[in-house]
Amino acid sequence: MSEVRIETVPGPAIGERIADVARLRIAVFRDWPYLYDGDAAYEAHYLQTYTRAPESAFVLASDGARVIGASTGIPLDQEALEFQAPFIARGIDPSRVFYCGESVLLPSYRGRGIGHAFFDAREAHARALGRFDWIAFAAVDRDDNDPRRPTDHRGNEAFWTKRGYVRQPDMTMHMAWKEIGEHVASDKVLTFWLRPLEKLG
């Protein structure tokens, strides 16, 4: 990892590097399990939530001047209501939850600990803000027998579990995006993973 630099950038300060994040999302999420047929207009709309939230963060991984990975995080009460609804239904105050968005990393840089660095940085950012009891993310649900699933695919479930996150089967949400081969966006089900956030000190 010596050649890769990790930095945390406040959402409103991301500036022109937002284009790098959009580019990575379109490239990486094209693969299983998201199969995202991305477009710039959708990316601009989606990422605006983070650029407008003063306590959000982008964690960027760079190899020289090239951004090769990115990860996002935001206080849940600054996210869209559909993200908050499963927590409200569970009786968890969204203002006490820090939500980790996507992590995207080019395939040639995987297996070097950058995924752990993304989680470390977002968890540290959430702790520094000092008002959260929980940290969470959501992952898309796919059928293990889906014929589009690559035979050599290794899921992230073991990695997330080792970091203390627990899948919450009763906490789900729907998001729509256009898959490869689709003409219009279709609804996908995502399930939340949750863990307590230890306080500093």
N, CA, C and O of each residue as an XYZ file, in Angstrom:
804
protein
N       0.813     -1.206      0.000
C       0.000      0.000      0.000
C       0.847      1.257      0.000
O       0.300      2.359      0.037
N       2.172      1.126     -0.041
C       3.029      2.281      0.164
C       2.812      3.360     -0.882
O       2.971      4.544     -0.586
N       2.450      2.971     -2.110
C       2.292      3.961     -3.167
C       0.912      4.593     -3.183
O       0.679      5.535     -3.940
N      -0.020      4.090     -2.355
C      -1.388      4.592     -2.344
C      -1.588      5.534     -1.159
O      -1.269      5.187     -0.021
N      -2.113      6.719     -1.431
C      -2.366      7.715     -0.396
C      -3.853      7.738     -0.084
O      -4.682      7.780     -0.993
N      -4.192      7.709      1.202
C      -5.582      7.776      1.655
C      -5.812      9.135      2.306
O      -5.049      9.541      3.182
N      -6.846      9.828      1.889
C      -7.168     11.119      2.505
C      -8.679     11.253      2.656
O      -9.451     10.740      1.847
N      -9.077     11.953      3.708
C     -10.490     12.229      3.952
C     -10.776     13.681      3.600
O     -10.119     14.594      4.101
N     -11.754     13.882      2.742
C     -12.098     15.217      2.248
C     -13.538     15.531      2.646
O     -14.430     14.739      2.340
N     -13.801     16.655      3.318
C     -15.192     17.018      3.620
C     -16.011     17.101      2.339
O     -15.520     17.567      1.311
N     -17.257     16.651      2.403
C     -18.099     16.633      1.217
C     -18.143     17.942      0.452
O     -17.941     17.937     -0.762
N     -18.403     19.083      1.125
C     -18.499     20.346      0.397
C     -17.175     20.792     -0.240
O     -17.170     21.685     -1.088
N     -16.049     20.174      0.163
C     -14.735     20.567     -0.366
C     -14.237     19.649     -1.477
O     -13.099     19.789     -1.926
N     -15.068     18.713     -1.926
C     -14.599     17.727     -2.894
C     -14.293     18.356     -4.255
O     -13.416     17.882     -4.978
N     -15.014     19.419     -4.598
C     -14.704     20.167     -5.814
C     -14.708     19.311     -7.071
O     -15.585     18.468     -7.260
N     -13.719     19.537     -7.929
C     -13.673     18.870     -9.220
C     -13.417     17.365     -9.110
O     -13.652     16.621    -10.062
N     -12.940     16.922     -7.954
C     -12.675     15.484     -7.811
C     -13.960     14.663     -7.707
O     -13.917     13.433     -7.686
N     -15.096     15.346     -7.642
C     -16.361     14.630     -7.693
C     -16.466     13.835     -8.988
O     -17.097     12.778     -9.014
N     -15.861     14.326    -10.055
C     -15.891     13.612    -11.335
C     -15.140     12.285    -11.238
O     -15.520     11.307    -11.883
N     -14.074     12.248    -10.433
C     -13.341     10.998    -10.236
C     -14.205      9.974     -9.510
O     -14.199      8.790     -9.846
N     -14.949     10.444     -8.508
C     -15.827      9.535     -7.762
C     -16.908      8.981     -8.676
O     -17.189      7.782     -8.652
N     -17.513      9.840     -9.479
C     -18.550      9.394    -10.417
C     -17.985      8.388    -11.408
O     -18.621      7.376    -11.703
N     -16.803      8.660    -11.917
C     -16.170      7.743    -12.877
C     -15.940      6.373    -12.261
O     -16.204      5.351    -12.894
N     -15.451      6.348    -11.031
C     -15.194      5.077    -10.356
C     -16.485      4.326    -10.077
O     -16.551      3.109    -10.255
N     -17.514      5.047     -9.639
C     -18.801      4.390     -9.366
C     -19.352      3.724    -10.626
O     -19.826      2.589    -10.572
N     -19.290      4.421    -11.749
C     -19.805      3.868    -12.998
C     -19.002      2.636    -13.405
O     -19.574      1.645    -13.859
N     -17.677      2.693    -13.246
C     -16.824      1.574    -13.661
C     -16.965      0.371    -12.740
O     -17.161     -0.747    -13.217
N     -16.868      0.580    -11.425
C     -16.842     -0.534    -10.476
C     -18.225     -1.153    -10.305
O     -18.349     -2.376    -10.242
N     -19.260     -0.328    -10.231
C     -20.610     -0.861    -10.017
C     -21.200     -1.505    -11.268
O     -22.307     -2.040    -11.223
N     -20.473     -1.460    -12.381
C     -20.918     -2.190    -13.567
C     -20.808     -3.701    -13.339
O     -21.511     -4.482    -13.980
N     -19.934     -4.103    -12.433
C     -19.727     -5.518    -12.138
C     -20.770     -6.025    -11.146
O     -21.493     -5.242    -10.529
N     -20.832     -7.333    -11.006
C     -21.663     -7.982    -10.000
C     -21.242     -7.497     -8.612
O     -20.045     -7.334     -8.374
N     -22.177     -7.261     -7.685
C     -23.600     -7.569     -7.751
C     -24.499     -6.410     -8.197
O     -25.718     -6.570     -8.253
N     -23.917     -5.248     -8.515
C     -24.772     -4.099     -8.826
C     -25.206     -4.060    -10.288
O     -26.337     -3.681    -10.590
N     -24.310     -4.452    -11.198
C     -24.645     -4.502    -12.633
C     -25.202     -3.170    -13.113
O     -26.139     -3.125    -13.911
N     -24.616     -2.092    -12.620
C     -25.124     -0.728    -12.813
C     -24.718     -0.201    -14.189
O     -23.534     -0.121    -14.516
N     -25.710      0.150    -14.972
C     -25.470      0.779    -16.269
C     -25.507      2.282    -16.043
O     -26.515      2.938    -16.306
N     -24.395      2.818    -15.551
C     -24.369      4.173    -15.010
C     -24.393      5.264    -16.050
O     -24.039      5.058    -17.211
N     -24.817      6.431    -15.608
C     -24.761      7.610    -16.457
C     -24.443      8.826    -15.604
O     -24.727      8.856    -14.406
N     -23.852      9.824    -16.240
C     -23.350     11.000    -15.531
C     -24.458     11.787    -14.856
O     -24.252     12.345    -13.778
N     -25.642     11.839    -15.481
C     -26.745     12.612    -14.900
C     -27.190     12.019    -13.571
O     -27.416     12.751    -12.608
N     -27.317     10.693    -13.514
C     -27.692     10.027    -12.258
C     -26.632     10.283    -11.196
O     -26.956     10.574    -10.045
N     -25.366     10.174    -11.585
C     -24.274     10.382    -10.631
C     -24.298     11.798    -10.058
O     -24.143     11.990     -8.852
N     -24.490     12.773    -10.921
C     -24.507     14.163    -10.454
C     -25.614     14.371     -9.434
O     -25.411     15.043     -8.423
N     -26.779     13.803     -9.692
C     -27.901     13.947     -8.761
C     -27.614     13.211     -7.452
O     -27.827     13.767     -6.375
N     -27.135     11.970     -7.530
C     -26.903     11.161     -6.333
C     -25.835     11.789     -5.439
O     -26.019     11.884     -4.225
N     -24.730     12.212     -6.026
C     -23.611     12.699     -5.225
C     -23.829     14.096     -4.674
O     -23.097     14.525     -3.782
N     -24.822     14.814     -5.187
C     -25.143     16.136     -4.636
C     -25.487     16.064     -3.154
O     -25.199     16.995     -2.402
N     -26.101     14.964     -2.734
C     -26.453     14.813     -1.319
C     -25.215     14.964     -0.446
O     -25.267     15.586      0.615
N     -24.104     14.391     -0.897
C     -22.867     14.435     -0.114
C     -22.174     15.793     -0.218
O     -21.620     16.284      0.765
N     -22.203     16.390     -1.385
C     -21.516     17.678     -1.535
C     -22.229     18.792     -0.779
O     -21.619     19.809     -0.452
N     -23.520     18.605     -0.499
C     -24.292     19.641      0.203
C     -24.333     19.438      1.718
O     -24.767     20.327      2.451
N     -23.886     18.279      2.186
C     -23.965     17.961      3.620
C     -22.661     18.360      4.300
O     -21.613     17.803      3.973
N     -22.692     19.299      5.231
C     -21.446     19.815      5.807
C     -20.633     18.787      6.584
O     -19.419     18.941      6.716
N     -21.282     17.733      7.106
C     -20.546     16.744      7.902
C     -20.283     15.447      7.137
O     -19.859     14.451      7.724
N     -20.534     15.461      5.836
C     -20.241     14.271      5.037
C     -18.751     14.207      4.738
O     -18.016     15.169      4.958
N     -18.317     13.051      4.232
C     -16.896     12.866      3.931
C     -16.732     11.975      2.713
O     -17.475     11.014      2.511
N     -15.736     12.321      1.908
C     -15.233     11.444      0.861
C     -13.858     10.954      1.302
O     -13.002     11.756      1.675
N     -13.648      9.659      1.261
C     -12.325      9.094      1.513
C     -11.774      8.673      0.161
O     -12.340      7.808     -0.507
N     -10.669      9.285     -0.238
C     -10.093      9.047     -1.555
C      -8.795      8.255     -1.426
O      -7.981      8.514     -0.540
N      -8.616      7.294     -2.314
C      -7.360      6.548     -2.432
C      -6.727      6.945     -3.752
O      -7.343      6.805     -4.809
N      -5.492      7.444     -3.694
C      -4.820      7.940     -4.893
C      -3.482      7.257     -5.084
O      -2.743      7.009     -4.132
N      -3.194      6.964     -6.327
C      -1.884      6.460     -6.736
C      -1.257      7.565     -7.569
O      -1.573      7.726     -8.747
N      -0.369      8.321     -6.950
C       0.106      9.531     -7.592
C      -1.035     10.523     -7.689
O      -1.709     10.805     -6.698
N      -1.250     11.053     -8.883
C      -2.333     12.020     -9.083
C      -3.651     11.345     -9.442
O      -4.675     12.018     -9.561
N      -3.640     10.032     -9.615
C      -4.828      9.318    -10.084
C      -5.642      8.783     -8.915
O      -5.106      8.071     -8.066
N      -6.928      9.114     -8.858
C      -7.828      8.572     -7.842
C      -8.241      7.175     -8.292
O      -8.854      7.007     -9.346
N      -7.892      6.162     -7.470
C      -8.148      4.775     -7.844
C      -9.210      4.117     -6.948
O      -9.591      2.966     -7.166
N      -9.672      4.851     -5.957
C     -10.713      4.335     -5.078
C     -11.365      5.473     -4.318
O     -10.763      6.529     -4.123
N     -12.590      5.255     -3.894
C     -13.313      6.284     -3.150
C     -14.366      5.640     -2.271
O     -14.905      4.579     -2.585
N     -14.644      6.303     -1.169
C     -15.644      5.828     -0.219
C     -16.332      7.052      0.359
O     -15.733      8.123      0.449
N     -17.596      6.894      0.754
C     -18.358      8.036      1.236
C     -19.015      7.742      2.579
O     -19.247      6.587      2.936
N     -19.308      8.799      3.305
C     -20.040      8.681      4.560
C     -20.785      9.969      4.845
O     -20.369     11.048      4.423
N     -21.914      9.844      5.580
C     -22.765     11.005      5.822
C     -23.634     10.739      7.052
O     -24.075      9.608      7.254
N     -23.888     11.754      7.874
C     -24.884     11.568      8.927
C     -26.217     11.160      8.315
O     -26.664     11.752      7.332
N     -26.847     10.152      8.895
C     -28.063      9.607      8.292
C     -29.170     10.648      8.208
O     -29.982     10.606      7.284
N     -29.218     11.580      9.153
C     -30.281     12.578      9.098
C     -30.068     13.604      7.987
O     -30.920     14.465      7.765
N     -28.932     13.515      7.287
C     -28.682     14.361      6.124
C     -28.855     13.582      4.822
O     -28.646     14.122      3.736
N     -29.239     12.308      4.937
C     -29.523     11.477      3.769
C     -31.005     11.580      3.410
O     -31.793     12.183      4.139
N     -31.369     10.978      2.269
C     -32.763     10.981      1.828
C     -33.631     10.188      2.805
O     -33.140      9.311      3.516
N     -34.908     10.502      2.830
C     -35.820      9.897      3.804
C     -35.939      8.389      3.645
O     -36.173      7.684      4.626
N     -35.782      7.881      2.421
C     -35.894      6.429      2.246
C     -34.767      5.683      2.950
O     -34.938      4.518      3.310
N     -33.620      6.326      3.155
C     -32.543      5.722      3.923
C     -32.867      5.739      5.414
O     -32.496      4.820      6.145
N     -33.553      6.775      5.857
C     -33.846      6.932      7.277
C     -35.000      6.048      7.750
O     -35.033      5.629      8.907
N     -35.940      5.768      6.855
C     -37.192      5.118      7.248
C     -37.006      3.797      7.996
O     -37.702      3.590      8.990
N     -36.104      2.878      7.583
C     -35.962      1.619      8.322
C     -35.464      1.825      9.758
O     -35.780      1.028     10.641
N     -34.699      2.873      9.989
C     -34.197      3.151     11.331
C     -35.311      3.728     12.205
O     -35.448      3.362     13.372
N     -36.092      4.621     11.636
C     -37.228      5.180     12.371
C     -38.190      4.065     12.761
O     -38.701      4.040     13.881
N     -38.436      3.136     11.825
C     -39.327      2.013     12.110
C     -38.785      1.128     13.226
O     -39.565      0.532     13.970
N     -37.462      1.031     13.357
C     -36.819      0.239     14.403
C     -36.761      1.005     15.719
O     -36.438      0.421     16.753
N     -37.068      2.303     15.703
C     -36.976      3.124     16.905
C     -35.603      3.721     17.123
O     -35.274      4.118     18.240
N     -34.785      3.792     16.063
C     -33.447      4.377     16.134
C     -33.495      5.776     15.531
O     -33.937      5.953     14.395
N     -33.045      6.757     16.284
C     -33.033      8.142     15.837
C     -31.983      8.307     14.729
O     -30.804      8.057     14.981
N     -32.370      8.721     13.508
C     -31.393      8.885     12.427
C     -30.266      9.858     12.757
O     -29.171      9.743     12.208
N     -30.523     10.822     13.654
C     -29.467     11.772     14.008
C     -28.356     11.126     14.823
O     -27.314     11.741     15.047
N     -28.571      9.876     15.275
C     -27.565      9.152     16.053
C     -26.865      8.080     15.225
O     -26.152      7.234     15.765
N     -27.074      8.123     13.900
C     -26.505      7.107     13.009
C     -25.633      7.777     11.950
O     -26.033      8.768     11.339
N     -24.441      7.228     11.742
C     -23.592      7.654     10.630
C     -23.692      6.590      9.551
O     -23.482      5.405      9.811
N     -24.016      7.025      8.333
C     -24.251      6.091      7.238
C     -23.052      6.060      6.298
O     -22.621      7.095      5.790
N     -22.522      4.867      6.072
C     -21.439      4.672      5.114
C     -22.035      4.355      3.753
O     -22.733      3.354      3.592
N     -21.765      5.192      2.794
C     -22.213      4.925      1.436
C     -21.313      3.889      0.776
O     -20.785      2.998      1.441
N     -21.148      4.009     -0.490
C     -20.399      3.022     -1.244
C     -18.887      3.114     -1.027
O     -18.358      4.157     -0.645
N     -18.221      2.010     -1.278
C     -16.772      1.991     -1.451
C     -16.505      1.409     -2.831
O     -17.004      0.334     -3.164
N     -15.730      2.107     -3.620
C     -15.385      1.632     -4.958
C     -13.874      1.676     -5.120
O     -13.224      2.653     -4.749
N     -13.328      0.604     -5.679
C     -11.880      0.467     -5.811
C     -11.575     -0.317     -7.075
O     -12.174     -1.365     -7.318
N     -10.654      0.180     -7.877
C     -10.293     -0.518     -9.103
C      -9.764     -1.915     -8.780
O      -9.044     -2.082     -7.795
N     -10.100     -2.909     -9.579
C      -9.746     -4.305     -9.265
C      -8.262     -4.543     -9.019
O      -7.906     -5.350     -8.161
N      -7.397     -3.863     -9.748
C      -5.954     -4.121     -9.612
C      -5.390     -3.650     -8.277
O      -4.249     -3.977     -7.948
N      -6.162     -2.888     -7.497
C      -5.696     -2.392     -6.203
C      -6.327     -3.138     -5.024
O      -6.084     -2.794     -3.867
N      -7.121     -4.141     -5.315
C      -7.778     -4.879     -4.231
C      -6.811     -5.849     -3.565
O      -5.812     -6.263     -4.153
N      -7.136     -6.200     -2.317
C      -6.279     -7.114     -1.569
C      -5.088     -6.452     -0.917
O      -4.174     -7.149     -0.478
N      -5.063     -5.145     -0.838
C      -3.940     -4.416     -0.234
C      -4.322     -3.728      1.079
O      -3.523     -2.977      1.639
N      -5.522     -3.977      1.563
C      -5.948     -3.350      2.808
C      -6.638     -2.018      2.629
O      -6.938     -1.348      3.617
N      -6.901     -1.609      1.387
C      -7.525     -0.307      1.158
C      -8.979     -0.315      1.623
O      -9.485      0.700      2.103
N      -9.652     -1.461      1.482
C     -11.026     -1.551      1.975
C     -11.107     -1.309      3.470
O     -12.011     -0.623      3.946
N     -10.150     -1.880      4.219
C     -10.089     -1.618      5.663
C      -9.814     -0.136      5.918
O     -10.402      0.460      6.820
N      -8.923      0.455      5.126
C      -8.595      1.875      5.309
C      -9.820      2.749      5.082
O     -10.005      3.747      5.777
N     -10.656      2.384      4.116
C     -11.889      3.140      3.881
C     -12.791      3.098      5.116
O     -13.307      4.131      5.542
N     -12.980      1.911      5.688
C     -13.818      1.808      6.884
C     -13.166      2.529      8.066
O     -13.846      3.233      8.812
N     -11.860      2.360      8.240
C     -11.160      3.038      9.339
C     -11.377      4.543      9.268
O     -11.672      5.183     10.277
N     -11.229      5.103      8.071
C     -11.336      6.558      7.910
C     -12.754      7.044      8.173
O     -12.946      8.077      8.814
N     -13.748      6.307      7.682
C     -15.128      6.747      7.891
C     -15.539      6.593      9.351
O     -16.236      7.452      9.891
N     -15.117      5.521      9.988
C     -15.423      5.339     11.406
C     -14.748      6.427     12.239
O     -15.346      6.951     13.179
N     -13.503      6.767     11.894
C     -12.804      7.837     12.611
C     -13.501      9.176     12.417
O     -13.618      9.963     13.357
N     -13.958      9.433     11.208
C     -14.678     10.682     10.934
C     -15.958     10.752     11.764
O     -16.280     11.791     12.340
N     -16.683      9.633     11.818
C     -17.925      9.607     12.595
C     -17.646      9.821     14.080
O     -18.367     10.568     14.742
N     -16.616      9.179     14.607
C     -16.275      9.352     16.031
C     -15.892     10.798     16.325
O     -16.272     11.350     17.357
N     -15.138     11.407     15.411
C     -14.694     12.784     15.632
C     -15.874     13.751     15.685
O     -15.808     14.768     16.375
N     -16.947     13.447     14.967
C     -18.131     14.302     15.017
C     -18.828     14.215     16.373
O     -19.481     15.165     16.805
N     -18.684     13.069     17.042
C     -19.040     12.958     18.447
C     -20.510     12.857     18.797
O     -20.870     13.077     19.953
N     -21.380     12.532     17.843
C     -22.805     12.496     18.184
C     -23.511     11.223     17.725
O     -24.740     11.189     17.664
N     -22.758     10.186     17.405
C     -23.372      8.991     16.846
C     -23.238      7.781     17.771
O     -22.201      7.563     18.398
N     -24.317      7.006     17.834
C     -24.318      5.745     18.569
C     -24.124      4.542     17.645
O     -23.704      3.470     18.081
N     -24.433      4.738     16.367
C     -24.435      3.634     15.408
C     -23.749      4.045     14.117
O     -23.687      5.222     13.764
N     -23.236      3.035     13.422
C     -22.714      3.233     12.076
C     -23.286      2.117     11.213
O     -23.402      0.976     11.660
N     -23.641      2.448      9.977
C     -24.403      1.502      9.166
C     -24.066      1.659      7.690
O     -23.503      2.669      7.269
N     -24.416      0.651      6.923
C     -24.386      0.741      5.467
C     -25.446     -0.198      4.923
O     -26.039     -0.967      5.678
N     -25.689     -0.144      3.628
C     -26.665     -1.027      2.991
C     -26.007     -1.737      1.814
O     -25.181     -1.155      1.111
N     -26.377     -2.996      1.604
C     -25.839     -3.791      0.498
C     -26.987     -4.397     -0.295
O     -28.004     -4.800      0.270
N     -26.814     -4.456     -1.602
C     -27.871     -4.980     -2.463
C     -28.038     -6.482     -2.244
O     -27.064     -7.208     -2.043
N     -29.280     -6.926     -2.286
C     -29.589     -8.353     -2.152
C     -29.633     -8.989     -3.538
O     -30.290     -8.483     -4.447
N     -28.926    -10.102     -3.683
C     -28.948    -10.861     -4.922
C     -29.127    -12.340     -4.603
O     -28.666    -12.823     -3.568
N     -29.793    -13.045     -5.492
C     -29.989    -14.490     -5.357
C     -28.668    -15.202     -5.632
O     -28.030    -14.959     -6.656
N     -28.260    -16.078     -4.722
C     -27.019    -16.832     -4.922
C     -27.045    -17.650     -6.203
O     -25.995    -17.970     -6.761
N     -28.238    -17.989     -6.670
C     -28.369    -18.805     -7.880
C     -28.599    -17.975     -9.138
O     -28.900    -18.525    -10.198
N     -28.460    -16.673     -9.030
C     -28.615    -15.819    -10.204
C     -27.571    -16.233    -11.250
O     -26.380    -16.271    -10.940
N     -27.992    -16.542    -12.467
C     -27.037    -17.010    -13.474
C     -25.991    -15.972    -13.871
O     -24.982    -16.311    -14.489
N     -26.228    -14.709    -13.518
C     -25.249    -13.659    -13.837
C     -24.124    -13.591    -12.824
O     -23.129    -12.904    -13.052
N     -24.266    -14.290    -11.711
C     -23.241    -14.273    -10.659
C     -21.972    -14.966    -11.159
O     -22.034    -16.133    -11.546
N     -20.830    -14.284    -11.162
C     -19.584    -14.922    -11.621
C     -19.214    -16.099    -10.720
O     -19.409    -16.037     -9.506
N     -18.690    -17.152    -11.300
C     -18.348    -18.351    -10.527
C     -17.238    -18.077     -9.523
O     -17.141    -18.761     -8.503
N     -16.403    -17.088     -9.800
C     -15.282    -16.797     -8.893
C     -15.574    -15.619     -7.961
O     -14.663    -15.097     -7.318
N     -16.841    -15.201     -7.888
C     -17.173    -14.039     -7.045
C     -17.009    -14.358     -5.570
O     -17.484    -15.386     -5.086
N     -16.328    -13.458     -4.856
C     -16.197    -13.568     -3.401
C     -16.889    -12.363     -2.782
O     -16.495    -11.218     -3.004
N     -17.920    -12.641     -2.009
C     -18.664    -11.560     -1.371
C     -17.876    -10.912     -0.247
O     -16.830    -11.411      0.167
N     -18.396     -9.791      0.241
C     -17.748     -9.041      1.320
C     -18.317     -9.352      2.697
O     -17.925     -8.726      3.682
N     -19.242    -10.316      2.779
C     -19.941    -10.555      4.042
C     -18.991    -10.904      5.184
O     -19.150    -10.403      6.297
N     -18.006    -11.757      4.916
C     -17.056    -12.137      5.970
C     -16.231    -10.930      6.421
O     -15.963    -10.764      7.611
N     -15.836    -10.101      5.478
C     -15.076     -8.882      5.780
C     -15.898     -7.951      6.660
O     -15.394     -7.437      7.658
N     -17.167     -7.727      6.297
C     -18.019     -6.840      7.088
C     -18.257     -7.412      8.485
O     -18.246     -6.670      9.468
N     -18.470     -8.718      8.578
C     -18.719     -9.353      9.876
C     -17.507     -9.215     10.786
O     -17.656     -8.958     11.981
N     -16.309     -9.382     10.236
C     -15.091     -9.248     11.040
C     -14.924     -7.832     11.577
O     -14.293     -7.627     12.614
N     -15.476     -6.881     10.888
C     -15.401     -5.498     11.363
C     -16.516     -5.172     12.350
O     -16.622     -4.034     12.809
N     -17.339     -6.146     12.679
C     -18.348     -5.954     13.716
C     -19.729     -5.580     13.221
O     -20.626     -5.329     14.026
N     -19.917     -5.538     11.906
C     -21.227     -5.200     11.361
C     -22.107     -6.444     11.314
O     -21.633     -7.548     11.045
N     -23.396     -6.246     11.582
C     -24.360     -7.350     11.620
C     -25.496     -7.031     10.660
O     -26.087     -5.952     10.714
N     -25.792     -7.976      9.787
C     -26.881     -7.798      8.831
C     -28.222     -7.777      9.559
O     -28.467     -8.579     10.461
N     -29.090     -6.842      9.150
C     -30.401     -6.664      9.783
C     -31.485     -7.043      8.771
O     -31.929     -6.178      8.014
N     -31.923     -8.293      8.730
C     -32.851     -8.742      7.682
C     -34.163     -7.966      7.636
O     -34.808     -7.900      6.589
N     -34.564     -7.373      8.771
C     -35.826     -6.640      8.795
C     -35.658     -5.158      8.475
O     -36.624     -4.398      8.540
N     -34.445     -4.743      8.133
C     -34.191     -3.344      7.789
C     -33.757     -3.274      6.323
O     -32.587     -3.472      5.995
N     -34.716     -2.993      5.462
C     -34.440     -2.950      4.033
C     -34.961     -1.659      3.424
O     -35.786     -0.961      4.014
N     -34.471     -1.360      2.253
C     -34.950     -0.209      1.486
C     -34.898     -0.573      0.011
O     -34.270     -1.556     -0.383
N     -35.572      0.241     -0.797
C     -35.565      0.052     -2.242
C     -34.853      1.225     -2.901
O     -35.051      2.381     -2.528
N     -34.021      0.904     -3.887
C     -33.421      1.925     -4.746
C     -33.584      1.473     -6.186
O     -33.594      0.277     -6.478
N     -33.710      2.429     -7.071
C     -33.870      2.109     -8.490
C     -32.635      2.550     -9.259
O     -32.174      3.683     -9.119
N     -32.106      1.651    -10.068
C     -31.090      2.023    -11.045
C     -31.233      1.122    -12.259
O     -31.875      0.073    -12.203
N     -30.629      1.548    -13.347
C     -30.723      0.786    -14.589
C     -29.598     -0.232    -14.639
O     -28.419      0.120    -14.594
N     -29.975     -1.487    -14.734
C     -28.988     -2.553    -14.874
C     -28.560     -2.696    -16.330
O     -29.251     -2.255    -17.249
N     -27.417     -3.315    -16.511
C     -26.982     -3.669    -17.861
C     -28.079     -4.521    -18.512
O     -28.535     -5.510    -17.939
N     -28.484     -4.125    -19.699
C     -29.520     -4.863    -20.415
C     -30.921     -4.346    -20.186
O     -31.848     -4.753    -20.885
N     -31.099     -3.449    -19.214
C     -32.418     -2.861    -18.976
C     -32.573     -1.572    -19.772
O     -31.597     -0.874    -20.048
N     -33.819     -1.267    -20.135
C     -34.105     -0.019    -20.839
C     -34.467      1.096    -19.870
O     -34.262      2.273    -20.167
N     -35.000      0.732    -18.723
C     -35.360      1.718    -17.702
C     -34.893      1.196    -16.343
O     -34.623      0.006    -16.175
N     -34.806      2.106    -15.386
C     -34.396      1.723    -14.035
C     -35.451      0.823    -13.395
O     -36.647      0.971    -13.644
N     -34.988     -0.108    -12.570
C     -35.899     -0.990    -11.839
C     -35.508     -1.004    -10.371
O     -34.356     -0.751    -10.020
N     -36.480     -1.304     -9.519
C     -36.252     -1.327     -8.079
C     -35.342     -2.485     -7.670
O     -35.459     -3.598     -8.183
N     -34.433     -2.200     -6.733
C     -33.587     -3.220     -6.129
C     -33.775     -3.136     -4.610
O     -34.001     -2.055     -4.066
N     -33.681     -4.274     -3.938
C     -33.785     -4.316     -2.479
C     -32.372     -4.310     -1.886
O     -31.503     -5.074     -2.308
N     -32.163     -3.443     -0.909
C     -30.910     -3.396     -0.166
C     -31.207     -3.637      1.307
O     -32.230     -3.190      1.824
N     -30.317     -4.339      1.968
C     -30.459     -4.636      3.392
C     -29.356     -3.922      4.166
O     -28.210     -3.863      3.722
N     -29.716     -3.381      5.327
C     -28.765     -2.635      6.143
C     -27.932     -3.566      7.026
O     -28.395     -4.604      7.497
N     -26.693     -3.147      7.227
C     -25.778     -3.753      8.202
C     -25.484     -2.670      9.231
O     -25.359     -1.496      8.884
N     -25.374     -3.067     10.500
C     -25.340     -2.106     11.601
C     -24.353     -2.564     12.664
O     -24.196     -3.760     12.909
N     -23.681     -1.585     13.301
C     -22.858     -1.875     14.473
C     -22.829     -0.660     15.392
O     -22.971      0.471     14.928
N     -22.645     -0.884     16.689
C     -22.485      0.269     17.580
C     -21.182      1.001     17.272
O     -20.193      0.384     16.878
N     -21.189      2.295     17.453
C     -19.988      3.095     17.228
C     -19.406      3.484     18.574
O     -20.009      4.238     19.338
N     -18.212      2.951     18.852
C     -17.560      3.269     20.122
C     -17.139      4.740     20.125
O     -16.738      5.293     19.101
N     -17.242      5.343     21.284
C     -16.883      6.750     21.406
C     -15.378      6.917     21.579
O     -14.686      5.997     22.015
N     -14.880      8.098     21.232
C     -13.476      8.417     21.484
C     -13.219      8.500     22.976
O     -14.069      8.949     23.745
N     -12.039      8.063     23.373
C     -11.654      8.143     24.776
C     -12.266      7.081     25.628
O     -12.019      7.038     26.834
